[in-house]
Amino acid sequence: MQMLAPWATDPARTRGRRVSEPAAPPRTEHQRDRDRIVHSTAFRRLVYKTQVFINHEGDLFRTRLTHSLEVAQLGRSVARALALNEDLVEAIALAHDLGHTPFGHAGQDVLQDCMQDHGGFEHNLQSLRVVDSLEARYPSWDGLNLTFETREGILKHCSQRNALRLEAAEPGGPAARFLAGTQPSLEAQIVNLADEMAYNAHDVDDGVRSGLITLRQLAEVPLFARFHAGVLADHPALATQPGRRLLFETLRRLLSALVGDLIDTTAARVAAHAPVDADAVRAAPPLAAFSAGMRAGSAELKRFLFAELYRHPQVEQTTARARIVVADLFGIYLAAPLEMPAEYAAAADLPRAVADFIAGMTDRYALREHQRLTGRDLFAG
């Protein structure tokens, strides 16, 4: 049994589930959450949901599933070093993107526009909606009936409007902190930053693999350049060697430095604030953090990726087509709900049901549906 720090989330002291269930030893409550997430339908769908590159563009690009696994690995490494609840970190990491739409942020942006007059759409809130309502696996309740701590971590962002609505339905629930101005558990804070680390590293890898960005360009970004130069100093032959060893070793050192910096900075902030328990963490300022220098370097790398990869003309062309697919599907289903499965077509709140149905789609299912309903293949050739 892992020895937890006093400020870690103790699974034996969970705030519980919305529907009470008997314990299931030898697993802890947060281990049960992780297991339920891994066996969910929404989790399996992540393997065919876009990270940056749509699934058919290549077999080795990241998907939402591989991204979630990388976030879980990084988060557990940090949690272990800080004596935090690794199982809770893993559960949050594996579930944090369950509500993400097909086609990455392009799909999310379109659904936000489509739902503007119908309560809006937020992918973090949709992830919570998946585990609270949309998964249908148990005879006595909807959703996965996860613990409060996992649900709190899944809801990374939440608008004031939605927080008020959630709080009215569940006083003191996972949205309460957005109204009170408090923090989530330290485990949830770690996952948020592990998400950032994973994004930066694997989008560099995928960007270079795609040919849309180059090592020469990246060598102008100070944070990447530092580790790139170090690798070349230690292994000069890699400069002319074919293959991807130079990039892989640079990213390995970059991630190691990010993880180490996060551990050291968070440990120092915890020591300075001296929380006595997990609830004291929630009342404190954010305790998980990078150092100022590492934060600035990461932000600069992120700006580079936005300018040179996410807004690359080839990526923009693909996402423009994806936006058309999602917008068309929303309009068609809203006008002809019987084109959806019966449980969605019969919903009292039809726009929300349409958003739920589309958000749950994989990239390739959305493309098949669009072709079935419109007769057009926007990605042909």
N, C-alpha and C positions, 0 to 999 in steps of 0.2 A: 504494500500500500504506500503510495506517494505521501511524503510528509509535506503538508501544505503550510505556507506562511499564514500568520494570523489574519492578514488582509485578503487572502485568497477566498474564493467562493467555495464554501464547504458543502459538498453534495448532501451531507447528512442534515444540513440546515436549510435546504431549499424552501422557497416560498410555495412550492408545490405546483400542481397542475390544475387547470380549470375544472376538470372532472377528476375527483379523487380516485386513485387506484392503489391496490396493495403493492408493497415493495416486491422486487423481483431479484433477490440475492442470487448469485454473488455480485451482480452488476449494481453500480451506483445509479442514481437517477439521471445523471448527465450522460453516462454510458448508454442508458436506455434511449435517451434522446438521439444520440449519435446513430445508434442502430436503426431507429425508426426512420431517420433521415436517409440513411444509405439504402434502405429497402423501399423508399417511396418512389412512386412513378415520376414525380417532378425531378428527382435527382437523376434518374436514368435519362431523362430527356436532355439534360445539360450536355450530354456528349455530342448532340447535334445542334447546339446553339452557338452562334458566332461569338467570338471574342473580338477580333479585329477583322479577320478574313473569313468569308462565308465558307461553309464546309466543303463545297465542291471545288474551291480554289486550290486545295492541297490537303494531303492526308496528315501532314505533320504539324500544321499550325495549331495553336492552342484553341480549345473550346472552353465553354463555361465550366465543363466538368474538370478538365485538366487544370484550369485556373483555380477552381475551388480546392482541388487536391494540393496544389502548390501553396495556397494560402494556409491550409491546414498544417502542412509540413513546417512552414516558416513559423507559424503561430505556436505550434507545439514546442519547437526548439527554444523559442523565447520563454514560453511558460515554464518549461522544465528548469531553465536557468534561474528563474525568479520564484520557483516553488509555488506556482499558481496551478489552477485546476486545468490540467491538459485536456481532459475529456470534454470539459465545457468549451474550451477554445476550439477543439476539433468540431464539436457539434455546431457551433456558431459559424465557423468557416465553411463547413460543408453545406450549410443551409442558406448562407447570406445571399446567394444569387438564384434561389429557386424560383423567384417571381420574375426573373429577367425575361424579356421578350425575345422572339427570334430576331436575328440581324443586329444584335448588340444594341448600342445606344441609338442607332437610327430607328429601330422598331419602337423603343421606349419613347423617343421624342414624338413620333407620330401618334402613338396612343395617348400621350399627354395632350396633344392638340385635339384629337378626336373626342376625348373625355372632358374637355374643358368645361362644358355646360352640364356635365353629368357626374360631378363629384371628383373629377381629376383622376390622374393615374400616377403613382409613384412606385418605382420598382422595389424599393425596400419595404414599403407597405404591402405590395403585392406578395413579396416573399413571406411576410407574416400571414397574409390572407391564405396562402397555399397551405401552410402548416396548421392554421387555425380552422380553416373551413373547406378548402377545395379538395384536399386529399380525402378519398373515401375508401377507407380500409377496415374500419372497425364497426361492429354492429350497433354500438350504443352512442356514438358521437361522430361528428364530422371532424376532419383534420387529424393531426397526429397527437394532439393532447400533450404537447411538450411542456417542460417546466418553465416557470416564469423567467429564470435566468437565461435560458437559451432564447426564448422569445424576445426578451429585452435586448440581447445582443444582435438578433436578426434585424431589429428595427433601428438601423444605424442613423437614418434621417427621417424626419416626419414634419410636414407643414403644420402650422398652428391650427389651421382649420381641421385637418385630419386628427391631430392630437386631441382637440376638444371633443371630436366625435367619438374617438376610441375611449377617451377617459369617461365620457358619459355612459358608454356601454359597459365599461369595466373599470370602475374607480380603483386607482392605485395600480393599474396594469402597466404594461410596458411603455405606454405613451405618456405616463405621468411625468417622467423626467423632463420631457420637452416643455411642459408647462411650468414646472418648478425650477428649471434651470440647473438641474443636477446632472451627474455623470452616470454612465452605466458601470458595470463591474470592471475591474482591471482586466479580466479576461476578454471582455468585449472590446475594450480600448486596444488591447494587443492585436486582436483580429483586424480592427480597422487599419492599423499601420502595416500589418502583414499583407493586407490587400494591396496597399500602395506599393510595397516592396515587390510583390509578385508582378503587378502590372508593369512597373518600369522595366524589370529584368526580362520578362518573357516577351514584352512587346518589342524590345530591342532585338531579341533573338529572332522573333517572327519577321520583323521588319527587314533585317539583314537577309534572312532566308528568302524572302519574297523578292529581293533585289530593289526594293523601293528606297531603302536607306543603305549607306555604306559605312564600313569601318573608318574610312577617311573622314566622312562627315562626323561620325561619333567622336573621333579623336579631337575634335574642336570643342567638345562639351567637357568642361573641367572635371566633373566627377568621374565620368567614364575614362577620360584621358589619363587620370592618375593611375588607375589600375591597368589600363592598356599598356602604358609605358613601363610599369613594373613587370608585367608579364614578358614584354620584349627584352627588358634588361636581364631577366632570369633565363629566358629561352629565346635567344635571338634568331635561332633557326626557324621559329614559327612565322617570322615576317615573310618568308618566301615559300612556306610549306603549304601545299594544297589542303583543302578541308577546312574545318571550322574549329580546330583546337584553340586557336588564338582567341576567338570570340568566346568560346565556352569557358576558358580559363579566366578571361577578364570578367565575365559575368559571375563566375564562382567567387572570385575575390571581392567583387562589388557586393554580392549578397552577404558574404561573410562579414564584411565591414558594416553593412547596414544592420545586420542582426546584432553584432557586437555593440554597435553604437546605441541601438534601441535598448538593449539589456542594461548597459552602463548608465545611460541617461535616466531610464525609468527607475532603476535601483536608487540613484541619487535623489530623485524627486520623492520616492516613497520614504526614504530616510529623512528627508527634510520635513515632510508633512506628518510622518509617523502615524498613519491610520491604525486604529486598534482592531478594526474588523472590516469586512466587506462593505458594510453600510457606511462606514467612515470614508471609504474610497468614493462612494457615490456623492458624499457631501463635500468632498475636496475638489480643487481644480483638477483638470485632466492630469493624470500622473504618468501615463504612458506617452513617451515623446522621444524624438530624435534630438540630438544636439543642434544648436543653431546652425553650425557649419554644415552638418549633414542634411538638415532640413533644406537649407538654401541650395545645396548641390542637387538634391533630389528634385526640387522644384524646377531647377534649370533644365535637368534632363527631361522632366515631364513637358516643359514648354517646347523643347526640341521635338519630342515625339508628336505633340499636337500639330506643330507647324509642318514637320517633314513627313510624318507617317499618316496620322489620322486625317489630315487635310490634303494628303497627296491626291492629285487628280484621279489616279486609278482607283483609290479607295473611295473618293467622293463619287465617282461614277457608279460604283457598286452600291454604295449606300443610297444614292438617289433612286436607283431601281428598287431597292428594298423598301424605301419609304412609300413608293407607289403601291407595292404589293400589300403592305399593311393598311394603308389608307383605303385601297379598293376593297379589301376583305371586310374592313369595318363597315363601310357603306353598304356592301351587299348583304351582310348578315343582319344589319339593322333593318334593312328593307325586306329581307326574306329570311326570317329567323329559322324557318324549317330546313334551311340548308345546313344548320348546325345540328349536333346531336340533341336528342329530345330533352335531356336535363338542362341544357342551356336555352333551347328554344322556348321552354315553358317557364323560364324564370320571371319573377315579378318585375325585377329591375333589368330590363332587356339590355340597355347600353352597358351596364356592368357585366352582364353575362357574356356579351360580345367581347369585351375587353379581357375577361377571364379566359375565354376560349382562345383568343388570338395570343395572349401572353403565354399560354401553355404550349403553344406550337413549337416544334423544332423548325429550323430553317427550311429543311427539305419538305416537310409537311406543308408549311405555308406556301411554298412555291407550287406544290402539287395542287393544293386547294385553289390557288389563284389561277392556275392554268385550267383547272376543271370548270371554274365559274366564269372565266372571262375568255377562254380560248387562246390566251396569249402566253408565251413563254418569254419573259423579259430577260432571262439569262441564257437564252439559246446562243450557241456559238461562242 
